[in-house]
Amino acid sequence: MNAEQIVKKFGATVLLAGTLNALSSSVLAAETIVQIDGSSTVYPVTEAVAEEFQKTKKGAIKVTVGISGTGGGFKKFCRGDTDISDASRPILKAEMEECAKNGIKYIELPVAFDALTVVVHKANNWVDHLTVAELKKVWEPEAQGKVMNWNQIRPSFPNAPLALFGAGADSGTFDYFTEAIVGKAKSSRGDFTASEDDNVLVQGVSRDKNALGFFGLAYYVENAGTLNAVPIAVEAGKPAVSPSIKTVNNGSYQPLSRPIFIYVKDTSADKPEVKEFVEFYLKHGGELSKEVGYVNLPDQAYELALKNFQNKKLGTGFGGIAEVGVHVEDLLQREAKL
């Protein structure tokens, strides 16, 4: 049956379907996409930048932003599935090796500061602060099945069950929190409600008066009506400091202040749409990060990051080992490793 006979038999439906298929193929071919996945902590900043960028491009470039956690994002990135990976901690040695095995090279760019925030329910009236040692007592592996009540943290706290919520194992927040509090990344008790999606943790803590949890500052700021941020003291007798833009900038909120990152695949950096997006991110990300509850980097850091991107400085300044208390300007000038 030739084309003329098909049209005679089935009529305009075939012509319409063919026309729609042709149009669909044309639209897909013309659509220019920047693909991003990774950290739920970095997501609010990247999403805000993506929205503003897409407005300026009037729909000519589409930016997709997924949330699979820092570790989940690197798995996709090192397979070559994404252009950019959001990360709330530096790339780890095993991830570097996986990327190298697949021929994936990258540019490491810090984009903002986060104050990792310890939170309790709004009705919690007994916690005025916690020390790093008390947090370690709660979260270290030895606490599993043993530290189960609030009064085991501090005798003056009530004899009430402790409901714990925290970042999942694929989250960079989990890695950083355990490194800063317990002293070793990924070293943690396992009997807590874990999620790579910070919104799940927000909901969990806001529904349980006896809850204690941790996640990025932006998610606390957005939900301050139902949660309290807990001031943290580096040790007993030292001042307890609340997370804020001011305390992150002046360095007093320790040890839970940290830079957050995007990693750009080197071959993607050659694509005009990715190059435009990343340059837009580094020029406007500081202001947008403040709008969504994070802390902008110093101007010099964005200038150095932009220079590193434009010069295609490949690799990471960390070499696969996490650090607490790093200065971003120093990081951006280090020799990078792949």
Secondary structure as the mmCIF struct_conf table of DSSP 4:
data_model
#
loop_
_struct_conf.conf_type_id
_struct_conf.id
_struct_conf.beg_label_comp_id
_struct_conf.beg_label_asym_id
_struct_conf.beg_label_seq_id
_struct_conf.end_label_comp_id
_struct_conf.end_label_asym_id
_struct_conf.end_label_seq_id
HELX_RH_AL_P HELX_RH_AL_P1 ALA A 3 PHE A 10
TURN_TY1_P TURN_TY1_P1 GLY A 11 GLY A 11
HELX_RH_AL_P HELX_RH_AL_P2 ALA A 12 ALA A 30
STRN STRN1 THR A 32 GLY A 38
TURN_TY1_P TURN_TY1_P2 SER A 40 VAL A 42
HELX_RH_AL_P HELX_RH_AL_P3 TYR A 43 LYS A 57
TURN_TY1_P TURN_TY1_P3 LYS A 58 GLY A 59
BEND BEND1 ALA A 60 ALA A 60
STRN STRN2 ILE A 61 VAL A 65
BEND BEND2 SER A 68 SER A 68
HELX_RH_AL_P HELX_RH_AL_P4 GLY A 69 ARG A 79
TURN_TY1_P TURN_TY1_P4 GLY A 80 GLY A 80
BEND BEND3 ASP A 83 ASP A 83
STRN STRN3 ILE A 84 ALA A 87
BEND BEND4 SER A 88 ARG A 89
HELX_LH_PP_P HELX_LH_PP_P1 PRO A 90 LEU A 92
HELX_RH_AL_P HELX_RH_AL_P5 LYS A 93 LYS A 101
TURN_TY1_P TURN_TY1_P5 ASN A 102 GLY A 103
STRN STRN4 TYR A 106 ALA A 115
STRN STRN5 THR A 117 HIS A 121
TURN_TY1_P TURN_TY1_P6 LYS A 122 ALA A 123
BEND BEND5 TRP A 126 TRP A 126
BEND BEND6 ASP A 128 ASP A 128
STRN STRN6 LEU A 130 THR A 131
HELX_RH_AL_P HELX_RH_AL_P6 VAL A 132 TRP A 139
BEND BEND7 GLU A 140 GLU A 140
HELX_RH_3T_P HELX_RH_3T_P1 PRO A 141 ALA A 143
TURN_TY1_P TURN_TY1_P7 GLN A 144 LYS A 146
STRN STRN7 ASN A 149 ASN A 149
HELX_RH_3T_P HELX_RH_3T_P2 TRP A 150 GLN A 152
TURN_TY1_P TURN_TY1_P8 ILE A 153 ILE A 153
TURN_TY1_P TURN_TY1_P9 PRO A 155 SER A 156
BEND BEND8 PHE A 157 PHE A 157
BEND BEND9 ASN A 159 ASN A 159
STRN STRN8 PRO A 161 PRO A 161
STRN STRN9 ALA A 163 ALA A 167
TURN_TY1_P TURN_TY1_P10 ALA A 169 ASP A 170
HELX_RH_AL_P HELX_RH_AL_P7 GLY A 172 PHE A 177
HELX_RH_PI_P HELX_RH_PI_P1 THR A 178 VAL A 182
BEND BEND10 GLY A 183 LYS A 184
TURN_TY1_P TURN_TY1_P11 ALA A 185 LYS A 186
BEND BEND11 GLY A 190 GLY A 190
BEND BEND12 PHE A 192 PHE A 192
STRN STRN10 THR A 193 SER A 195
BEND BEND13 GLU A 196 GLU A 196
HELX_RH_AL_P HELX_RH_AL_P8 ASP A 198 SER A 206
TURN_TY1_P TURN_TY1_P12 ARG A 207 ARG A 207
TURN_TY1_P TURN_TY1_P13 LYS A 209 ASN A 210
STRN STRN11 ALA A 211 PHE A 215
HELX_RH_AL_P HELX_RH_AL_P9 LEU A 217 GLU A 222
TURN_TY1_P TURN_TY1_P14 ASN A 223 THR A 226
STRN STRN12 LEU A 227 ALA A 229
HELX_LH_PP_P HELX_LH_PP_P2 VAL A 230 PRO A 231
STRN STRN13 ILE A 232 ALA A 233
BEND BEND14 VAL A 234 GLU A 235
TURN_TY1_P TURN_TY1_P15 ALA A 236 GLY A 237
BEND BEND15 LYS A 238 LYS A 238
HELX_LH_PP_P HELX_LH_PP_P3 PRO A 239 ALA A 240
STRN STRN14 VAL A 241 VAL A 241
HELX_RH_AL_P HELX_RH_AL_P10 ILE A 245 ASN A 249
TURN_TY1_P TURN_TY1_P16 ASN A 250 GLY A 251
BEND BEND16 TYR A 253 TYR A 253
BEND BEND17 PRO A 255 LEU A 256
STRN STRN15 SER A 257 LYS A 265
HELX_RH_AL_P HELX_RH_AL_P11 ASP A 266 ALA A 269
TURN_TY1_P TURN_TY1_P17 ASP A 270 ASP A 270
BEND BEND18 LYS A 271 LYS A 271
HELX_RH_AL_P HELX_RH_AL_P12 PRO A 272 GLU A 291
TURN_TY1_P TURN_TY1_P18 VAL A 292 GLY A 293
STRN STRN16 VAL A 295 VAL A 295
HELX_LH_PP_P HELX_LH_PP_P4 ASN A 296 PRO A 298
HELX_RH_AL_P HELX_RH_AL_P13 ASP A 299 GLN A 310
TURN_TY1_P TURN_TY1_P19 ASN A 311 LYS A 312
STRN STRN17 GLY A 315 THR A 316
BEND BEND19 GLY A 317 PHE A 318
TURN_TY1_P TURN_TY1_P20 GLY A 319 GLY A 320
BEND BEND20 VAL A 324 GLY A 325
HELX_RH_AL_P HELX_RH_AL_P14 VAL A 328 GLN A 333
BEND BEND21 ARG A 334 ARG A 334
HELX_LH_PP_P HELX_LH_PP_P5 GLU A 335 ALA A 336
STRN STRN18 LYS A 337 LYS A 337
#
